[in-house]
Amino acid sequence: MSVAGEQVERTPAPYATPDDLREALVDGGVIHLTAVDGVHHRSWAWERVLRGVEGHVMGKRVATHATQRWFPPIMPREEFLKTDYVRSFPDLVGSIDVFTGGDKEHRALLEVLEQGGDWTAHLTPAEVVLPSSVCHPLYGTLAQDVPAEGVDEECSGWSFRHEPSLDPARMQIFRIYEFVRIGTPEQSLAHRDDWLQRGLAALTELGLPVRSEAANDPFFGRVGRMLAANQLESALKYEMCVDLTEVRPTAIGSSNYHEDHFGHTFGLHLADGTPAHSACIGFGLDRITLALFAVHGTDLDAWPEEVRSALAL
């Protein structure tokens, strides 16, 4: 285990390449590929482990008064737009389109469909989109007056990011469990730092050789590169990483300080009228599950007993 800034000895990766890892998971019946890269069917063994990971993470909660919410895989479009995700990550966004026409419009759609054309041009954007981060649906539902002691929330749900890839770690839709804090800058930074250490400890208990690394989000375009450099320089984000392949480390969670971004855009303010700050730690439930199968193998019965016990398998 490591905390921010520490150097740790790397454990050899269990697989040479993402292709090797994907092949092992498929051969072991852990995942089933589809016609779209990054969209997998998970086995029941995967689901058992994931639910165990979720329970293990929930057992680490310290703010026992926090509201726990399980979000659906859609959220209001207007609230999504307030997050500014479209400005920063347009290439990752998933918008839902629906048919709202009548018989005439339906006939036109069918004609295009039968000709093999783009029938989706006859659809219109729905009032909902796919959230790109689990905490995005949260902020628009909070009271705008943040109390002096701050607000603690727990969120679990689905996230979508359009990143088609054969790398099994690059899933287009996945689940995350988050512990969120809204309050003063000091409260939010303390939440980020304290939970980074708790998160590393919790994952180490599952036999994962995890470490922390300063990171940045994949902002889009030239301006995005400047934002990413500033995020990295300011040390706003730390990822909890493991080496599953020799190609690149895999982030299985992250601890993030948002500054006053969500406080400003959602009108969340402190007693002095200034925008509230926020921070969150996100445990990537599907990524952690992937790491467990990569490190411990595809046969659950052969996993270390202490890991099986921690996951209630």
C-alpha positions in Angstrom: 0.0 0.0 0.0 1.1 3.6 -0.6 -0.2 7.1 0.0 0.3 10.1 -2.1 4.0 10.8 -2.8 5.4 7.5 -1.6 7.3 5.2 -3.8 6.5 1.5 -3.6 8.1 -1.6 -5.1 6.0 -2.8 -8.1 4.5 -6.3 -8.1 5.0 -8.0 -11.5 1.8 -7.8 -13.6 -0.1 -11.0 -13.9 -0.6 -10.6 -17.7 1.7 -9.2 -20.5 -1.0 -7.4 -22.5 -4.7 -6.5 -22.3 -5.3 -9.1 -25.0 -3.9 -11.8 -22.7 -6.1 -10.7 -19.8 -9.2 -10.5 -22.0 -8.5 -14.0 -23.4 -8.2 -15.4 -19.9 -11.4 -13.8 -18.7 -13.3 -15.1 -21.8 -11.8 -18.6 -21.5 -12.7 -18.7 -17.8 -16.3 -17.8 -18.6 -16.0 -14.6 -16.5 -17.0 -12.2 -19.3 -18.7 -12.7 -22.6 -17.8 -10.4 -25.5 -20.4 -8.7 -27.7 -20.3 -7.1 -31.1 -19.4 -3.7 -29.6 -15.9 -3.2 -28.0 -16.1 -2.4 -24.4 -19.6 -3.8 -23.9 -19.3 -7.1 -22.0 -21.8 -9.5 -20.5 -20.7 -10.3 -17.0 -21.0 -13.8 -15.5 -22.8 -14.6 -12.3 -19.3 -15.2 -10.7 -18.4 -11.6 -11.7 -21.6 -10.3 -10.1 -21.1 -12.3 -6.9 -17.6 -10.8 -6.6 -18.8 -7.3 -7.4 -21.5 -7.4 -4.8 -19.0 -8.6 -2.3 -16.7 -5.7 -3.2 -19.6 -3.3 -2.8 -20.3 -4.7 0.7 -16.7 -4.5 1.6 -16.5 -0.9 0.6 -19.8 0.0 2.4 -18.3 -1.5 5.5 -15.6 1.1 5.5 -18.1 4.0 5.9 -17.3 6.5 8.7 -20.1 9.1 8.2 -22.8 6.7 9.4 -25.4 9.6 9.1 -24.8 9.9 5.4 -27.7 9.3 3.0 -27.1 6.2 0.8 -28.4 6.4 -2.8 -28.4 3.9 -5.6 -28.8 5.8 -8.9 -30.4 4.5 -12.1 -28.2 4.6 -15.3 -30.0 7.7 -16.5 -30.2 11.3 -15.2 -32.0 14.5 -16.2 -30.3 16.2 -19.2 -30.5 19.7 -17.8 -28.7 18.6 -14.6 -26.1 16.8 -16.6 -25.4 20.0 -18.6 -24.8 21.9 -15.4 -21.8 19.6 -14.6 -20.0 21.1 -17.7 -19.0 17.5 -18.7 -20.0 18.3 -22.4 -17.5 21.1 -22.4 -14.6 19.1 -21.0 -15.3 15.5 -22.3 -17.6 15.6 -25.4 -16.0 12.5 -26.8 -17.2 10.4 -23.7 -20.8 11.6 -23.5 -23.8 9.3 -24.0 -27.0 11.0 -25.0 -30.3 9.1 -25.3 -32.5 9.7 -28.4 -36.2 8.8 -28.7 -38.9 8.7 -31.3 -41.6 11.4 -30.7 -43.3 11.6 -34.1 -46.7 10.3 -35.4 -47.7 7.9 -38.2 -46.2 10.1 -40.9 -42.9 10.4 -39.2 -42.9 6.6 -38.5 -43.4 5.8 -42.1 -40.5 8.0 -43.0 -38.3 6.3 -40.4 -39.2 2.9 -41.7 -38.4 3.9 -45.3 -34.9 5.0 -44.3 -34.5 1.8 -42.2 -35.5 -0.5 -45.0 -33.0 1.3 -47.3 -30.2 0.8 -44.8 -29.9 4.5 -44.1 -29.4 6.4 -40.9 -32.8 5.9 -39.2 -31.5 7.6 -36.0 -31.8 11.0 -37.8 -35.6 10.6 -37.1 -35.0 10.6 -33.4 -34.8 13.5 -31.0 -32.8 13.9 -27.7 -34.7 12.7 -24.7 -35.0 14.5 -21.4 -32.5 12.1 -19.9 -28.8 11.2 -20.6 -26.4 8.6 -19.4 -24.4 9.9 -16.4 -20.6 9.9 -16.9 -19.9 9.9 -13.2 -21.9 8.4 -10.3 -22.0 11.7 -8.3 -23.4 13.8 -11.2 -27.0 13.0 -10.4 -26.5 14.0 -6.8 -25.7 17.7 -6.7 -29.0 19.0 -8.3 -31.0 17.2 -5.5 -29.2 18.8 -2.6 -30.3 21.7 -0.4 -28.5 24.8 -1.6 -27.7 25.9 2.0 -24.7 23.8 3.1 -24.5 23.6 7.0 -21.4 24.4 8.9 -20.6 20.8 9.5 -20.8 20.0 5.8 -22.8 17.3 4.0 -21.9 13.6 3.6 -23.5 11.5 0.9 -22.9 7.9 -0.5 -23.8 7.1 -4.1 -23.7 3.9 -6.1 -24.8 3.4 -9.7 -23.9 3.2 -13.3 -21.6 5.4 -15.4 -21.2 5.5 -19.2 -18.2 6.7 -21.1 -17.8 6.2 -24.8 -14.4 4.6 -24.9 -14.7 1.6 -27.3 -11.7 -0.7 -26.6 -10.6 -4.3 -26.6 -8.9 -3.7 -23.2 -11.2 -5.4 -20.7 -10.5 -2.5 -18.3 -12.0 0.0 -20.7 -15.7 -0.8 -20.2 -18.2 1.6 -21.7 -20.6 1.2 -18.9 -19.6 0.3 -15.3 -20.5 0.7 -11.6 -18.9 3.0 -9.0 -19.4 3.4 -5.3 -18.7 7.0 -4.0 -18.3 8.7 -0.7 -19.0 12.4 -1.3 -18.3 15.5 0.9 -19.7 19.0 0.4 -18.5 21.8 2.6 -15.5 24.1 3.1 -12.2 23.7 1.2 -10.6 22.3 4.4 -13.4 19.8 4.9 -13.3 18.7 1.3 -9.5 18.3 1.1 -9.5 16.4 4.4 -12.1 14.0 2.9 -10.1 13.5 -0.2 -6.9 12.8 1.7 -8.3 10.7 4.5 -10.3 8.5 2.1 -7.3 8.0 -0.2 -5.6 6.2 2.7 -8.7 4.3 3.7 -9.3 3.3 0.1 -5.8 1.9 -0.3 -6.1 0.0 2.9 -9.5 -1.4 1.9 -8.2 -2.7 -1.4 -5.0 -4.1 0.1 -7.3 -6.2 2.3 -8.5 -7.9 -0.9 -5.0 -8.9 -1.8 -4.5 -6.3 -4.5 -1.0 -4.7 -4.8 -2.4 -1.2 -5.0 -0.7 2.2 -4.9 -1.6 5.8 -5.4 -0.6 8.1 -8.3 -1.3 11.7 -9.0 -3.5 11.8 -12.1 -5.6 14.0 -14.3 -8.9 13.5 -16.2 -8.8 13.0 -20.0 -9.9 16.6 -20.9 -10.7 17.1 -24.6 -8.8 19.3 -27.0 -6.1 22.0 -26.7 -7.8 23.8 -23.8 -8.4 20.4 -22.2 -4.6 19.7 -22.2 -4.1 22.9 -20.3 -6.8 21.9 -17.8 -5.3 18.5 -17.4 -1.9 19.9 -16.7 -3.3 22.3 -14.1 -5.2 19.5 -12.5 -2.1 17.4 -12.3 0.1 20.3 -11.1 -2.5 21.2 -8.4 -2.7 17.5 -7.3 -6.5 17.6 -7.3 -6.9 13.9 -8.2 -5.2 10.7 -7.0 -5.8 7.3 -8.6 -5.6 3.9 -6.8 -3.7 1.8 -9.3 -2.7 -1.8 -9.9 -0.5 -3.4 -12.6 -2.8 -5.9 -14.3 -0.7 -6.0 -17.5 2.8 -4.9 -18.4 1.4 -2.2 -20.8 -0.1 0.3 -18.4 -1.4 0.6 -14.8 -5.1 0.2 -14.2 -6.9 2.7 -12.0 -9.5 0.9 -9.9 -10.5 4.0 -7.9 -9.8 7.6 -7.4 -9.9 10.3 -4.7 -10.8 13.8 -6.1 -11.0 17.4 -5.0 -13.5 19.3 -7.2 -12.7 22.7 -5.6 -15.9 24.9 -5.9 -16.9 23.6 -9.4 -20.2 21.8 -8.4 -20.9 24.4 -5.6 -20.8 27.1 -8.3 -22.8 25.4 -11.0 -25.5 23.9 -8.7 -25.8 27.0 -6.4 -24.5 25.2 -3.3 -23.2 27.8 -0.9 -21.7 28.1 2.6 -23.1 30.3 5.3 -20.9 33.3 4.1 -22.5 33.0 0.7 -19.4 31.6 -1.1 -19.7 28.5 -3.3 -19.3 25.2 -1.4 -16.4 22.9 -2.2 -16.6 19.2 -2.7 -14.6 16.0 -2.9 -15.3 12.4 -3.5 -13.6 9.0 -3.5 -14.9 6.6 -6.1 -14.4 2.8 -5.9 -14.7 1.4 -9.4 -16.7 -1.8 -8.6 -16.3 -3.4 -12.0 -12.6 -2.4 -12.2 -11.9 -3.8 -8.7 -13.8 -7.0 -9.7 -11.6 -7.2 -12.9 -8.5 -6.7 -10.8 -9.5 -9.5 -8.4 -10.0 -12.0 -11.2 -6.7 -10.9 -12.8 -4.7 -11.2 -9.6 -6.4 -14.3 -8.0 -7.5 -16.2 -11.1 -10.8 -17.1 -12.7 -11.6 -20.0 -10.2 -13.3 -18.4 -7.2 -12.8 -21.6 -5.1 -9.0 -21.2 -5.4 -8.9 -17.6 -4.1 -7.2 -16.9 -0.8 -9.5 -17.6 2.1 -9.1 -14.2 3.6 -10.2 -12.6 0.3 -13.2 -14.9 0.0 -14.1 -14.0 3.6 -13.8 -10.3 3.0 -16.1 -10.6 0.0 -18.5 -13.0 1.8 -18.1 -15.5 -1.0 
